[in-house]
């Protein structure tokens, strides 16, 4: 695979369309795994048909702005991910860009819960922050591992550095921590406490209609964006036999998203207070050790 | 091309139904959950999440009024259905679906100024109800002991020390009775500091009186103990984030009720195995809602309920679905768990609840209530005294 070409911001609508289509395929396939391929479509149709509702003294601007931001953040994430030989923006700090965006999600999810002026929604919002404190730092160090190995923060260089050997092979711990982080910032599976049934849907407790659709759809888009970045950083990006690079990226992204969604379903909710201990005492040291191994290998 | 019609047909495959369970209507809720599973519909987690309110059983006046108020909180289009018996569930849902598809009920508009004049209930074509101030979900208006008016006329929360001695805003948030995986008719009037319950009172909404002319049943109809245990497992697993296993436990419950105990047992064993394998589940439920065996003995509550939520989940799963104990009559006090269960234990357990949930956070409170037998509030004469106690 040769150099990555930045196609420029004029292609953002196409990138958005690709992200939407990939997400649609993923969600449909995930529904099919459960025996109901029409599930995401029925859910979306239901919410499109539904009116928005408002609560008393709601912070409409921040609440609705936040749910609108969820899909936008997903789009900004994939903007630096090379699709074969093309990328929207070939940033020299692509890895940091992605990391900064997943921190923006702290604000997105907290504000979504804050906006409704409802006790349960706010509880859900704070649960997200509590979990984020536990997964974010390990995630940052997990992201550092491929960057150190490639000796660059540019995603094109990270992909090029994996031409001989995918990073997942010799940094599996970083990949595992990264995947944990993706489940964390999409509030999925063990990290679904911010949106779980025990607080009436948590930060989504008061959302209906298009607001709920944007949040639920946004979380799917974020899962796919997280998977796309994971494919780029750990699974060789567009590398693979026969198929063109761009198709490999899409295929791997769909597969990784499906695996993440399926694994998430089979894990129980992890209580935020207990997971913090795991995050800091297990994941963080594991990510740091992995980084050490990568750094030593690079120096030798 | 009829876009709106196509949307409606697609959406109708996955309606979200908010269940309002009257006391003593456990069997109706079970039928409703089974019917929703069969249709691929969903039990709604909150009013905002729901398209239809389904009242299971015959509610008392207080619960009936609450069901109406909750219906008002649903985003439009929305409709209601009522099923007094398990057999009525299917028809009731069909009726609600038909009305929902053609626009559903308009909003009643409880508060003055709630009308925003854009014609609610017109099938989602409006601008989405810009500001109808009637749908306040918080009921914070009795809160905090401060009379300073906050935004929207709702008083600001007062402050108090939480369990760690930190000054926190305190909200008065009633939990229940319209809540999934929650005992029917139970209202926990809690004070919340953040998500920690710092004080709680228990109230049980009165059950419906006997219908005029009906002969009141001397002993309430008792669901099989195995089904009660399966229900407990399904509810705990739902809240613990294992919807897949909860669905399987509901299947086992349905098969048992349909008179196929061997098929039910096969599902039951699979649930038990999966729960046994899941270390994450045990790790998450460990030490939540611990009931002290000595305390239970003191209050003559079945010893089988002792331990934390993980213990109660394991205990409920330990026995085959058709356990010999399940055959004992209700008034002997059996809960479907091993060990003696003196009559009146439900009321005494309800009396212990405030102490049990104080200091727990919301997730813990929900898990505790889900890990108690589903007929906790069902036995009418036994529980009435809690209201006055």
Interface residues (C-beta under 8 A of the other chain):
Chain A: X36 X38 X39 X41 X42 X43 X45 X46 X48 X49 X50 X51 X52 X53 X54 X55 X56 X57 X117 X118 X119 X120 X123 X126 X127 X189 X190 X192 X193 X196 X197 X198 X199 X200 X201 X204 X205 X206 X207 X208 X209 X210 X212 X265 X266 X267 X268 X269 X270 X271 X273 X274
Chain B: X4 X7 X8 X10 X11 X12 X13 X14 X15 X16 X40 X45 X46 X48 X49 X51 X73 X74 X75 X76 X77 X120 X123 X124 X126 X128 X129 X130 X131 X132 X133 X135 X136 X137 X138 X140 X150 X151 X152 X154 X171 X173 X179 X180 X181 X192 X194 X195 X238 X239 X240 X241 X242 X243 X244 X278 X280 X281 X283 X284 X361 X362 X363 X366 X367
